[in-house]
Amino acid sequence: MLFRFSHLYNKRSLSLKGDVAAAARRKWPGVSVVERVVDAAGLDEGAEIAIVGTAFKEMAKRPDVLAEYQDLFAAAEAAADAADAAESYASADDAIVLEDESGRVKIVGAESPLPAATMATGLIVAVRGRVTGDGELEATDYCGCGYAPARDAPAPMDDADESPLVLLLAGPCAADVRDETAAAGRFALLTEWLSGALGDADVARRVARVVVAGDVVCMDPSEAAAKARTARALTPPNGSSKGGAREAASEAALAPVRVADVMLARLAALAPTDAMPGPADPTSFTMPQQPLHPLLLPTANRYADTFVAAPNPHECEVGGKLFLGHSGQPVQDMLKHADYAASAAARGATRAFNDGASCVDRHVDGDDDAYLACLEDTLWWRVLAPTAPDTLPSYPFRDADPFVIDDAPDVLFAGSAPAFATSAAVRPDGSRAARVVALPSFATTGVCCLLDLATLDVERLEFAPPADAAPPATASA
């Protein structure tokens, strides 16, 4: 782990190690639980213990961050090209190491139950096993902290048929100019529906909040140079007159921002709206991303009572239900560490964890549920972005890890998904833990969802303009 990020890992460990150790003692009564890795070093060979630590995944395909210092130009460029080419760093030869501030120990065993394929660096885990002669731990079982403790449930709503709804969508703007017409058509249908002019007006009027999970501006990084998206390009030099190629470039660069501003203003005029930035938006690069600057959205910010420029990740409470979500970067980065295709336990209508918790009623548009499974795992491991700051850029926090899930959310959502997906997380006692929702780009798919605050059930909505040769439709998920 890099030294400048050691504070964040230490705070993550301090936040979760106690709960993981307690879960380990409940699961393995009579087994000695070691909470410092160094304390296992002096034990006799064959001693059975459980060690609590931070997982580090040794991956042969992982880019070498020191390559850029070996050769300032050639080696760094080659390493960057290799990193861009590799969609995943995971392989069958990956190994898990447990570490903390005191040391590290390697987890071994041909029949190890540790789900190395779907694990990632940064998770806090307890591993039960026997100490080998080489000072390694031959694993026989593992334990995580599980879902966060349930919060006090709000009073049930009197009329479930009239309960408030929350509209969740991601990526309302199109980065590719070729998709702008279709994206605009989908958004027009959405706002027509939200205003009550299209479809069931009684359902639309129940929408209490709209949450936009990222990519609201969509400045394509590959076009940044061509469109001169810099402060110098956006500001004419002293003494120059308006007009000309320079101002034309400025107008082209500002066009996506103005489109997003109008879209968000339209939503805020119809319902309270929270808009989060995403990977394609002009805000801070590191996680957590800062809210979009008010000067970028002057029209939307006129709706001071109904528009909120939110950070990413974002947490809010609506109708007594706690919403927690991000724009997808944590899941996308974790999928570089994990291979869900190699794990049969990660697929199907139900997924079970080894503490008795599960995710049920899983629905995915298509066959690939890796994105949903990864999002479910972050909820169970109780870390929203496990790979930050290892491979996901993050601010080096000193006092706390903002990615630890301290309060159990009622809804966990994420944008930038390849397809719409949802499931219900269930605790070991059978009670509902949370609703999990993965959201694809609305500009590309026209898909969003309605969430009922009384039941936490979701309804998949799809809006298709005439060019797509299909009318607006709804389908239950």
C-alpha positions as CSV (number, residue, x, y, z in Angstrom):
1,M,0.0,0.0,0.0
2,L,1.3,3.5,-0.8
3,F,2.4,5.4,2.3
4,R,0.4,8.5,1.6
5,F,-2.8,6.4,1.5
6,S,-2.0,4.4,4.7
7,H,-4.3,6.6,6.8
8,L,-7.3,5.7,4.7
9,Y,-6.6,1.9,4.9
10,N,-6.0,2.2,8.6
11,K,-9.3,4.0,9.2
12,R,-11.1,1.5,7.1
13,S,-9.6,-1.3,9.1
14,L,-10.5,0.5,12.4
15,S,-14.0,1.0,11.3
16,L,-14.7,-2.6,10.3
17,K,-12.2,-4.8,12.1
18,G,-14.2,-5.0,15.3
19,D,-17.4,-6.1,13.5
20,V,-15.5,-8.6,11.4
21,A,-13.8,-10.1,14.5
22,A,-17.2,-10.2,16.3
23,A,-18.8,-12.0,13.4
24,A,-15.8,-14.5,13.3
25,R,-16.2,-15.3,17.0
26,R,-19.9,-15.9,16.5
27,K,-19.3,-18.2,13.6
28,W,-16.3,-20.1,15.1
29,P,-16.7,-20.3,18.8
30,G,-13.6,-21.6,20.5
31,V,-11.3,-20.5,17.7
32,S,-8.7,-17.9,18.6
33,V,-9.3,-14.7,16.6
34,V,-6.1,-12.7,15.9
35,E,-6.7,-9.1,15.1
36,R,-3.1,-8.2,14.4
37,V,-1.2,-10.1,11.7
38,V,2.1,-10.0,13.6
39,D,0.6,-11.9,16.5
40,A,0.3,-15.0,14.2
41,A,4.0,-15.0,13.4
42,G,5.1,-16.8,16.6
43,L,2.5,-19.5,16.6
44,D,3.4,-23.2,16.2
45,E,2.9,-24.9,12.9
46,G,-0.6,-26.5,12.7
47,A,-2.2,-24.0,15.1
48,E,-5.7,-23.2,14.1
49,I,-6.6,-19.5,14.3
50,A,-8.6,-16.8,12.5
51,I,-6.8,-13.7,11.3
52,V,-8.5,-10.4,10.6
53,G,-6.9,-8.1,8.1
54,T,-7.2,-6.1,4.9
55,A,-7.2,-8.2,1.7
56,F,-4.5,-7.5,-0.9
57,K,-4.9,-9.3,-4.2
58,E,-1.7,-10.3,-5.9
59,M,-2.4,-10.1,-9.6
60,A,0.3,-10.8,-12.3
61,K,-1.6,-8.8,-14.9
62,R,-1.8,-5.7,-12.7
63,P,0.1,-2.7,-14.1
64,D,3.4,-1.9,-12.4
65,V,3.1,1.6,-10.9
66,L,6.9,1.8,-10.6
67,A,7.4,1.3,-14.4
68,E,7.1,5.0,-15.0
69,Y,10.1,5.7,-12.9
70,Q,12.3,3.1,-14.6
71,D,12.3,5.0,-17.9
72,L,10.6,8.4,-17.9
73,F,9.3,8.0,-21.5
74,A,9.4,4.5,-23.1
75,A,8.6,2.3,-20.1
76,A,5.9,4.6,-18.8
77,E,4.2,4.8,-22.2
78,A,4.3,1.0,-22.6
79,A,2.9,0.5,-19.2
80,A,0.0,2.9,-19.8
81,D,-0.8,1.2,-23.1
82,A,-0.8,-2.2,-21.4
83,A,-3.1,-0.9,-18.7
84,D,-5.5,0.5,-21.2
85,A,-5.6,-2.7,-23.2
86,A,-6.4,-4.9,-20.2
87,E,-10.0,-4.9,-19.3
88,S,-9.4,-7.0,-16.3
89,Y,-6.4,-7.6,-14.1
90,A,-7.8,-10.9,-12.7
91,S,-6.5,-14.3,-13.5
92,A,-6.7,-17.9,-12.2
93,D,-3.2,-17.5,-10.6
94,D,-4.2,-14.5,-8.3
95,A,-3.5,-14.9,-4.6
96,I,-4.9,-13.2,-1.5
97,V,-2.7,-11.7,1.2
98,L,-3.9,-10.4,4.5
99,E,-2.1,-7.3,5.8
100,D,-2.4,-4.6,8.4
101,E,0.0,-2.0,9.9
102,S,1.9,-4.8,11.6
103,G,2.6,-7.2,8.7
104,R,1.2,-9.5,6.1
105,V,0.4,-13.2,5.7
106,K,-0.3,-15.1,2.5
107,I,-3.5,-17.3,2.2
108,V,-2.8,-20.7,0.7
109,G,-4.6,-24.0,0.2
110,A,-5.6,-25.9,-2.9
111,E,-9.2,-26.3,-1.4
112,S,-9.3,-22.8,0.0
113,P,-13.0,-21.6,0.4
114,L,-11.9,-18.0,0.0
115,P,-13.7,-16.5,-3.0
116,A,-10.5,-15.2,-4.6
117,A,-12.1,-14.8,-8.0
118,T,-14.6,-12.3,-6.8
119,M,-12.5,-10.6,-4.1
120,A,-10.7,-7.3,-4.5
121,T,-8.0,-5.4,-2.7
122,G,-9.3,-3.3,0.2
123,L,-11.8,-5.7,1.7
124,I,-11.7,-6.4,5.5
125,V,-12.0,-10.1,6.0
126,A,-11.4,-12.8,8.7
127,V,-9.8,-16.1,7.5
128,R,-9.8,-19.2,9.5
129,G,-7.0,-21.8,8.9
130,R,-3.9,-23.5,10.1
131,V,-0.4,-22.0,10.3
132,T,2.1,-23.7,7.9
133,G,5.8,-24.1,8.3
134,D,6.4,-21.2,5.9
135,G,4.4,-18.8,8.1
136,E,1.4,-18.9,5.7
137,L,-2.2,-19.6,6.5
138,E,-3.9,-22.6,5.0
139,A,-7.5,-21.4,4.8
140,T,-10.5,-23.5,5.8
141,D,-13.2,-20.8,6.0
142,Y,-13.7,-17.0,5.8
143,C,-16.0,-14.4,7.3
144,G,-17.0,-10.9,6.4
145,C,-18.8,-8.3,8.4
146,G,-22.0,-8.7,6.5
147,Y,-24.7,-6.1,6.0
148,A,-24.7,-3.0,8.3
149,P,-27.0,-3.1,11.3
150,A,-30.6,-2.2,10.4
151,R,-31.8,1.3,11.2
152,D,-35.0,2.0,13.0
153,A,-37.8,1.5,10.5
154,P,-40.1,4.5,9.8
155,A,-43.8,4.2,10.5
156,P,-45.6,2.4,7.7
157,M,-47.5,4.5,5.2
158,D,-51.3,4.6,5.6
159,D,-52.1,4.2,1.9
160,A,-49.6,2.0,0.0
161,D,-51.4,2.7,-3.3
162,E,-50.6,6.4,-2.9
163,S,-47.0,6.0,-1.5
164,P,-44.3,8.4,-2.9
165,L,-42.1,7.2,-5.7
166,V,-38.5,8.0,-6.5
167,L,-37.3,8.1,-10.2
168,L,-33.8,6.8,-10.6
169,L,-31.8,7.3,-13.9
170,A,-28.3,7.7,-15.1
171,G,-26.6,9.3,-18.0
172,P,-29.4,11.4,-19.5
173,C,-26.9,13.1,-22.0
174,A,-25.2,11.4,-24.9
175,A,-21.4,11.8,-25.3
176,D,-21.5,10.6,-28.9
177,V,-23.0,13.3,-31.2
178,R,-24.5,10.5,-33.4
179,D,-26.8,9.6,-30.5
180,E,-27.8,13.1,-29.5
181,T,-31.1,13.1,-31.5
182,A,-32.3,9.8,-30.1
183,A,-31.2,10.8,-26.6
184,A,-33.1,14.0,-26.8
185,G,-36.2,12.1,-28.0
186,R,-35.9,9.7,-25.0
187,F,-35.5,12.6,-22.6
188,A,-38.5,14.5,-24.1
189,L,-40.7,11.4,-23.6
190,L,-39.5,11.2,-20.0
191,T,-40.3,14.8,-19.2
192,E,-43.7,14.4,-20.9
193,W,-44.4,11.4,-18.8
194,L,-43.2,13.2,-15.6
195,S,-45.4,16.2,-16.3
196,G,-48.5,13.9,-16.6
197,A,-49.0,14.6,-20.3
198,L,-48.0,11.0,-21.3
199,G,-49.1,7.8,-19.7
200,D,-50.6,7.5,-16.2
201,A,-50.7,11.0,-14.7
202,D,-51.7,9.5,-11.3
203,V,-48.4,7.6,-11.1
204,A,-46.3,10.6,-12.3
205,R,-47.7,12.9,-9.7
206,R,-46.5,10.5,-7.0
207,V,-42.8,11.1,-7.9
208,A,-41.3,12.7,-4.9
209,R,-37.7,12.9,-6.0
210,V,-35.6,12.4,-9.2
211,V,-32.0,11.1,-8.7
212,V,-29.6,11.3,-11.6
213,A,-26.6,9.0,-11.1
214,G,-23.9,10.7,-13.1
215,D,-23.0,11.6,-16.7
216,V,-25.2,14.6,-16.9
217,V,-22.8,16.7,-19.1
218,C,-20.8,14.0,-20.8
219,M,-17.8,15.8,-22.1
220,D,-16.1,13.0,-24.1
221,P,-12.4,13.1,-23.0
222,S,-11.3,11.9,-26.5
223,E,-12.7,15.1,-28.0
224,A,-11.4,17.5,-25.3
225,A,-8.4,18.7,-27.3
226,A,-10.4,19.1,-30.5
227,K,-13.1,21.2,-28.8
228,A,-10.5,23.1,-26.7
229,R,-12.1,22.5,-23.4
230,T,-9.7,24.5,-21.3
231,A,-10.0,27.8,-19.5
232,R,-7.8,29.4,-22.1
233,A,-10.1,28.3,-24.9
234,L,-13.2,29.4,-23.2
235,T,-11.8,32.9,-22.5
236,P,-11.0,35.1,-25.5
237,P,-7.6,36.9,-25.2
238,N,-7.5,40.6,-24.1
239,G,-8.2,42.9,-27.0
240,S,-9.8,40.4,-29.2
241,S,-13.3,40.9,-30.6
242,K,-16.2,38.4,-30.4
243,G,-16.6,36.0,-33.1
244,G,-14.1,34.0,-35.1
245,A,-12.7,30.5,-34.8
246,R,-11.7,30.9,-31.2
247,E,-15.2,31.8,-30.1
248,A,-16.7,29.1,-32.3
249,A,-14.5,26.6,-30.4
250,S,-15.7,28.0,-27.1
251,E,-19.3,27.6,-28.1
252,A,-18.7,24.0,-29.2
253,A,-17.0,23.2,-25.9
254,L,-19.9,24.8,-23.9
255,A,-22.6,23.1,-25.9
256,P,-22.8,19.9,-23.8
257,V,-22.9,22.0,-20.6
258,R,-25.8,24.1,-21.9
259,V,-27.7,21.0,-23.0
260,A,-27.3,19.4,-19.5
261,D,-28.3,22.7,-17.8
262,V,-31.6,22.8,-19.8
263,M,-32.3,19.1,-19.1
264,L,-31.7,19.4,-15.4
265,A,-33.7,22.6,-15.2
266,R,-36.6,20.8,-16.9
267,L,-36.5,18.0,-14.4
268,A,-36.2,20.4,-11.4
269,A,-39.3,22.2,-12.7
270,L,-41.3,19.0,-12.6
271,A,-39.9,17.3,-9.4
272,P,-37.2,17.8,-6.7
273,T,-34.0,16.6,-8.5
274,D,-30.6,15.5,-7.2
275,A,-27.9,15.4,-9.9
276,M,-24.6,13.6,-9.3
277,P,-21.5,13.9,-11.5
278,G,-20.0,10.9,-13.2
279,P,-16.9,9.8,-15.0
280,A,-17.7,12.0,-18.1
281,D,-18.6,15.2,-16.2
282,P,-16.4,18.3,-15.7
283,T,-15.6,18.0,-12.0
284,S,-12.9,16.6,-9.8
285,F,-11.3,13.4,-11.1
286,T,-10.6,11.7,-7.7
287,M,-13.4,10.0,-5.6
288,P,-15.4,11.4,-4.0
289,Q,-16.3,13.7,-6.9
290,Q,-17.3,17.2,-6.0
291,P,-20.7,18.5,-7.1
292,L,-21.0,20.2,-10.5
293,H,-20.1,23.9,-10.1
294,P,-23.1,26.3,-10.0
295,L,-21.7,28.4,-12.8
296,L,-21.9,25.4,-15.1
297,L,-25.7,25.0,-14.4
298,P,-27.1,28.6,-14.1
299,T,-30.6,27.7,-15.3
300,A,-31.0,24.6,-13.1
301,N,-29.7,26.4,-10.1
302,R,-32.5,28.9,-10.4
303,Y,-34.7,26.2,-9.0
304,A,-33.1,26.6,-5.6
305,D,-35.9,24.7,-3.8
306,T,-36.0,21.7,-6.0
307,F,-32.5,21.3,-7.5
308,V,-29.5,19.8,-5.7
309,A,-26.0,19.5,-7.2
310,A,-24.9,16.4,-5.3
311,P,-21.4,14.8,-4.8
312,N,-20.5,11.3,-6.0
313,P,-21.1,9.1,-4.0
314,H,-24.3,10.6,-2.7
315,E,-26.4,9.8,0.3
316,C,-29.9,11.3,0.9
317,E,-33.1,10.5,2.8
318,V,-36.5,10.4,1.1
319,G,-39.6,9.6,3.0
320,G,-37.6,8.1,5.8
321,K,-35.7,5.8,3.4
322,L,-31.9,6.1,3.1
323,F,-30.6,6.2,-0.4
324,L,-26.9,5.6,-1.1
325,G,-25.3,5.5,-4.5
326,H,-22.6,6.4,-6.9
327,S,-22.1,6.9,-10.6
328,G,-20.5,3.5,-11.2
329,Q,-16.7,4.1,-11.0
330,P,-16.3,1.9,-7.9
331,V,-18.0,-1.1,-9.5
332,Q,-16.2,-0.6,-12.8
333,D,-12.8,-0.6,-11.1
334,M,-13.6,-3.5,-8.8
335,L,-14.6,-5.6,-11.9
336,K,-11.0,-5.2,-13.0
337,H,-9.9,-7.1,-9.9
338,A,-12.8,-9.7,-9.9
339,D,-13.8,-12.4,-12.3
340,Y,-17.4,-13.2,-11.7
341,A,-17.7,-15.4,-14.8
342,A,-15.4,-17.9,-12.9
343,S,-17.8,-18.1,-9.9
344,A,-21.0,-20.1,-10.3
345,A,-22.1,-18.7,-6.9
346,A,-22.3,-15.2,-8.4
347,R,-25.0,-16.1,-10.9
348,G,-28.6,-17.0,-10.8
349,A,-31.9,-15.6,-9.4
350,T,-30.6,-16.0,-5.9
351,R,-27.1,-15.4,-4.5
352,A,-26.2,-16.6,-1.0
353,F,-23.4,-15.3,1.3
354,N,-21.7,-17.6,3.8
355,D,-23.3,-15.9,6.8
356,G,-26.8,-16.8,5.7
357,A,-27.5,-13.4,4.0
358,S,-28.6,-13.4,0.4
359,C,-29.8,-11.4,-2.6
360,V,-33.1,-12.6,-4.1
361,D,-35.5,-11.8,-6.9
362,R,-32.5,-10.8,-9.1
363,H,-33.5,-9.3,-12.5
364,V,-31.0,-8.4,-15.2
365,D,-31.6,-7.1,-18.7
366,G,-29.5,-9.7,-20.5
367,D,-27.3,-12.6,-19.3
368,D,-24.4,-10.8,-17.7
369,D,-25.1,-10.1,-14.0
370,A,-21.5,-9.4,-13.0
371,Y,-22.2,-5.7,-12.5
372,L,-25.1,-6.4,-10.2
373,A,-23.2,-9.1,-8.3
374,C,-20.3,-6.7,-7.7
375,L,-22.6,-4.0,-6.4
376,E,-24.3,-6.6,-4.1
377,D,-20.8,-7.6,-2.8
378,T,-19.9,-4.0,-1.9
379,L,-23.1,-3.9,0.3
380,W,-22.2,-7.2,2.0
381,W,-18.5,-6.3,2.6
382,R,-19.7,-2.9,3.7
383,V,-17.2,-0.9,1.6
384,L,-18.6,1.2,-1.2
385,A,-15.3,1.5,-3.1
386,P,-12.9,-1.3,-2.0
387,T,-10.3,-0.6,-4.6
388,A,-9.9,3.1,-3.7
389,P,-7.2,4.3,-3.5
390,D,-5.3,1.2,-4.8
391,T,-6.5,1.5,-8.5
392,L,-9.5,3.8,-8.2
393,P,-8.2,7.4,-7.7
394,S,-9.2,8.8,-4.4
395,Y,-8.3,11.7,-2.1
396,P,-5.9,10.6,0.7
397,F,-8.2,11.0,3.7
398,R,-6.5,11.0,7.1
399,D,-9.4,11.0,9.6
400,A,-11.9,8.6,8.1
401,D,-12.7,6.4,5.2
402,P,-15.8,7.9,3.5
403,F,-16.4,4.7,1.5
404,V,-17.3,2.6,4.6
405,I,-21.0,1.9,4.8
406,D,-21.7,2.8,8.4
407,D,-25.5,3.2,8.2
408,A,-27.5,0.5,6.4
409,P,-29.0,2.0,3.3
410,D,-32.5,1.1,2.3
411,V,-31.5,1.6,-1.4
412,L,-28.1,1.1,-2.9
413,F,-27.8,2.3,-6.6
414,A,-25.1,2.8,-9.2
415,G,-24.9,4.3,-12.6
416,S,-22.8,3.4,-15.7
417,A,-24.2,-0.2,-15.7
418,P,-24.1,-2.1,-19.0
419,A,-27.8,-3.0,-18.5
420,F,-30.6,-2.4,-16.0
421,A,-30.5,-4.9,-13.0
422,T,-32.0,-5.1,-9.5
423,S,-32.3,-7.4,-6.6
424,A,-33.4,-7.5,-2.9
425,A,-30.8,-8.0,-0.3
426,V,-32.0,-10.1,2.6
427,R,-30.5,-10.5,6.1
428,P,-29.8,-13.9,7.6
429,D,-33.0,-13.7,9.7
430,G,-35.0,-13.2,6.5
431,S,-35.7,-9.5,6.9
432,R,-35.2,-7.1,4.0
433,A,-31.8,-5.4,4.1
434,A,-31.9,-3.1,1.0
435,R,-33.0,-2.7,-2.6
436,V,-30.0,-2.9,-5.0
437,V,-30.4,-1.1,-8.4
438,A,-27.9,-0.9,-11.3
439,L,-28.7,1.8,-13.9
440,P,-27.6,1.9,-17.5
441,S,-27.2,5.1,-19.6
442,F,-30.6,6.6,-20.2
443,A,-29.4,8.4,-23.3
444,T,-28.4,5.1,-24.9
445,T,-31.2,2.8,-23.6
446,G,-34.1,5.0,-22.5
447,V,-34.3,2.8,-19.4
448,C,-34.8,4.1,-15.8
449,C,-36.9,2.9,-12.9
450,L,-39.4,3.9,-10.3
451,L,-38.9,2.9,-6.7
452,D,-41.9,2.7,-4.3
453,L,-40.9,4.1,-0.9
454,A,-43.5,1.9,0.9
455,T,-42.4,-1.4,-0.5
456,L,-39.0,-0.7,-2.0
457,D,-40.2,-2.5,-5.1
458,V,-39.0,-1.2,-8.5
459,E,-40.7,-0.8,-11.8
460,R,-38.6,-0.7,-14.9
461,L,-39.5,2.1,-17.4
462,E,-38.3,2.4,-20.9
463,F,-38.8,5.4,-23.2
464,A,-38.3,4.9,-26.9
465,P,-38.7,7.8,-29.4
466,P,-40.3,7.1,-32.8
467,A,-36.9,6.6,-34.4
468,D,-36.5,3.5,-32.3
469,A,-39.7,2.1,-33.8
470,A,-41.2,1.3,-30.4
471,P,-43.6,3.3,-28.1
472,P,-42.9,4.1,-24.5
473,A,-43.4,1.0,-22.4
474,T,-43.2,-0.1,-18.8
475,A,-42.3,-3.5,-17.4
476,S,-42.1,-4.8,-13.8
477,A,-38.8,-6.0,-12.5
